Amino acid sequence: MNVEYYKNFIMIADYGTLTQTSKELHIVRSALSNQVKLLEEEYNAPLFIRKSKRLELTESGKILYSIAKQIIRHEETAHRDIDCLLNGVAGTVRIGLTMAHPDFVLNNILTNFKVAHPRIGYSIFERPSEEITELLVQNKIDVGFVRQQKALPPLVRKELVIKQKFHVCCAKGNPWISEDVDTVSIRDLDNIPLAIPRTFENVLQLSFQKLGVHPNIACVSGSRLYTVMLAQAMAGIGIVCISDVKDLAAQDVFVRPLVDIEGEESGNVSADRYVIVSTEYPLSSATAHFISFCRENIPYFFQ
């Protein structure tokens, strides 16, 4: 059966009318009708019923609708993989990222992978973790870098873990935290102006309450950039989640591990980032190469 018939069948089901599908595909209505008849003859079952001027899938149509999507995905994957075999890996990796710049590990992954695979490009979406997960389920991205405090949906799996810890970011010469200390406790942040990550706002507030600390929250941000900017301006202390102190290497700031986070030692709270992919959609060759590159190189960046 012609793969185009499956593609057009899916669009007819999505639009609910032959007329609208005809306009979108620039194919005459009678041709689409004939394609549906051929599919119904092929599977010996009606695929649509008419309800309130709309076409709706029969039970047989619903089965074919799901399988038709798989057929199209496999056909696209075959084209990509054969092209990669003949011409080298090419394509675009659609990546969902939480707003965590600067990020030493991720910056190196993206730049070094591009050098190694110049025919592969990126389409990058910066979103909160929950939105990245949803984009992955909808097949709008290929891979996501998230902080996930809740269980992932069944259609998503973790491929890699990027180990990260809580740290404070301080301007050199600030009046609150000395550069001579090795670590900073939650207890040390009493009444100090703080910039904290929105993802861990509840976790940090619980830690403050448990230890009787009265924080002066100056900024709650979804981006690491604003947290670091506040610290650099000596307007407060920033709390960040990073893999390595090199993530925030700058002449005017220093970073120290933050300890006594409620639930961190027990494992109930984690600052780690996860690399996630869909379990429903096959990885393109470009995405598979990207995941392999991450798996081979992420440990290197921690050394």
N, C-alpha and C positions, 0 to 999 in steps of 0.2 A: 504494500500500500504506500502511496506517495506520502512522504512526511509532511508536505504542505497541507494535505487534507487534515491531518491531525492538528496542525497549528490553527487552521481556519475553524475547525470544529471547536477548539478551545475558545476562540474569540467569539464565535456564535453563542456559546454557552455563557460567556462573560457579559456580552452585550444584551442577550435575550431577544434579539431581532436580527433577521437576515438583512433588513434594510440598512440598519446602522453599521453592521459588519461590512456590508458591501461598500459603504461610503469610506470606511476606515481603510479597507484593503484595496480599494479601487478595482474590485472584481464585481462583475455583474451579478445580480441577485440570483438569476437562474443557474449560474455556474456553481454558486455556493449550495443551492438547493440540490443540484445533481451530486455534489460531493457528499452531502449528508446521506442521500439515497444509496450511494455506493458503499458508504461505511455501514449503513443499516443492512445492506445485502451481504456485506462481508461478514458481519457478526450475527446475522439472522435475528435481529432484535430492533425494536423501535428505540431511538435515542432521545427524541424530544416529544413533549406534549405541549399543546397550546393552552395557556391560562391567562385570561385577562389581557389579550393582545401581546403576550410575551411567550417566548419559547422557554420551557423549563425541562431540565434533564429528567429522563425516566431513571429507574434504578439501574438499568443497563447502561444508560448514558453516564451516570455518575461513576460507574466502574471504569468505563472507557476514558472519561475525563481525567481521572487520576493516572491511569496507565499512559495516556497520550502525553501527559507532561513528562513522565519518565522517558518515553521514547524520544521526545525532543531534546531532553537534557543529555541523553546518551549520544544522540546524533551530533550535538554541539561539541561534546567532549571528544568524540572520535575525530572530528575535524581539527580541533585544537591539538590533540595529541599527535596526529599524523603530521600536521604542519610543523610541530616542534621537532619531530623525528627527522624530517627532511631539511628544515631550515634553522634548527636551534630553537630553544625555548623563547617564546614571545607571548605578548598579551598584557593584560592589566590585572593587577591585584587590588581588589576593593577592600580597604582597611578601615575598620572603625577604631578610633583611639579616644580614650579619656583625655581630658585637657590637663596634661601633666608636664608641660614644658617649663624649664629645660629638663631633658631626660637623656642621660649619658648612654644608657643601654640602647634605648629605642633609636636615638639619633645615629648611633653606630650601625645598628642593624639596617636601617633604611638606606644610609649612604653606602655602606659596604656591599650590600646586596645589589644595589643599582650598578655599582662598578663591576661586579661579577656577572651581572645579567643585564647588559645595556638595552636589550630588546624588550625588557619587561618594565612597564610603567606602573604608577600608583594612582588610585583614586581614593582620597582620604576623607573620612567623615569624622569630625570631632563632636562627640556626643557623650552624655552621661552613660554609665554602664548599662542601665536598664534599657535605654534606647538602642545601644549597640547590640544587645542581645536580641531585641525585637527585629532590628534590621537583618540580623543573621538568619532568624527564623523565616523572614519574608524573602530571603535570597537577594537582598539588596546590597549586601557586602559578602566578602568571602572569608574574612578572618577578623576577629575582634581582640583588642587588648582591653581588659576590663578589671575592675575591682568588684568582686562579687561576694556580698555578705550573705546572700540567700542561695538556696539550692537552684541550680541551673535547670531550665526546662528540659524535658526529655529529648527534644530535637537538637540539643546543643551539647557538645562535649569539650572538656579541657584537653588541649594538646600539650601545653607547657605551663610551668609556673615560674614567674620571675620573682624571686625572693626579695622582699622589701621590708623595711622597718621604719618606725616612727622616729623622726629627728626634729630638733629645733634648728631654725636658721636665724642667726643673730648678726647684727652689724658689729664690726670690730669697734671697740670703744663704747659700746652701749652701756647704759647705767644699771642693767639688770642682771645679765649673765656674764661671768668672766670667761675669757678665752682659755684660762688655765684649767678649767674643769674637764674631766673625761666624759662624764654623763650628766644629764639634767633630769631631775625627777619632776613628776607632776606637782609635787609639793613645793618646788622652787618657783612655780608660776603664779603664786598667789598675788592678786592685784596688779599683775603685769599686763599691759596691753598686748593682746594676742590676735594673730590672724590664723584661722583654723580652716581645714578642708571641710567642705559641706558633706562629703561622703561619710566622714567620721565625726560629725558634729555630735550626734547622740552618744557615741562611745566616749568621746572626750568629756562631755558634760557629766556622764555617769562616773567617770574617773575622778573628776573634780569633786563631785558630791561625796563619793566614798571616802575621800581623803580630807574632806572639810576645806577644800580650796575654793576661794572666791575669785573666779577669773574675770578679767576685764576684756570681754570679747570686742575687739575693735573692728574685725572684718571676718565674715564667713564667705568663702570663695569656692567656686567650682573649678578654678584654675590655679595651678601652682604659681603661675607667673605673678599674679597680684599679691600672693602671700610673700613671695621673695621681694617684690618691689617695696612692700610696706616695711620689711625688715631692713632693706638697704637704706631706706629713708630714715632709719632709726625711730620709726613711729611705733614700733612694737617688736615682738618676737613672733616669728612664723613657725607653724608646725607643719611639717611636710612628711610624706612617705617616699623614701628613696631607696635604691639598691646600693648606692655607693656615694661616698662624700663627693666624688668627682661630678655627680649629677648637678651640684650647685657650686662648682669651683669658680670662685671669683675673689678678687683681691680685697674687696671691701666687706666680705661676710665670712663667717665660719659656721660649721654645723657640728652638732653633737647628738649622740643617741638620746632619745627620750624614753625614760623607764617609768614603771609603775602604771602602765596602761591597764585598765580594768579588763580582764578576760584574755589578755595577750599570752600570758604564761600557760593558761589552760588550753589555749588553742581555739577558744570561742571567738576571738577577735584576731584578724589577720590583715596586715597591710599589703599582702602579696598581690601582684597582678597576674591575671591568667590570660593565656592565649587560647581563644576558643574558636571552634568551627562548627558548621552544621553537620548533623548526622543524617540529614535527609537528602542533601544535594552533594553529588560527587565533586571532589576538588579538581579544579582545572590544573593543567600542568604547571602553569605559572604559580598558582597558589601552593601546590605541592612542593615546588622548589623553594618557595619562600618559607614554608613551614620547616622544611629540612634545614635550610640555612639558619633559621632561628634556633633549632634544636642543637645544631653543631656549634654555634657561636655564642649563644647567650651565656653558657658557663665560662667561656673565655673572658667575657667582659667583667666577670666578678673576680678574676684573679688579680 
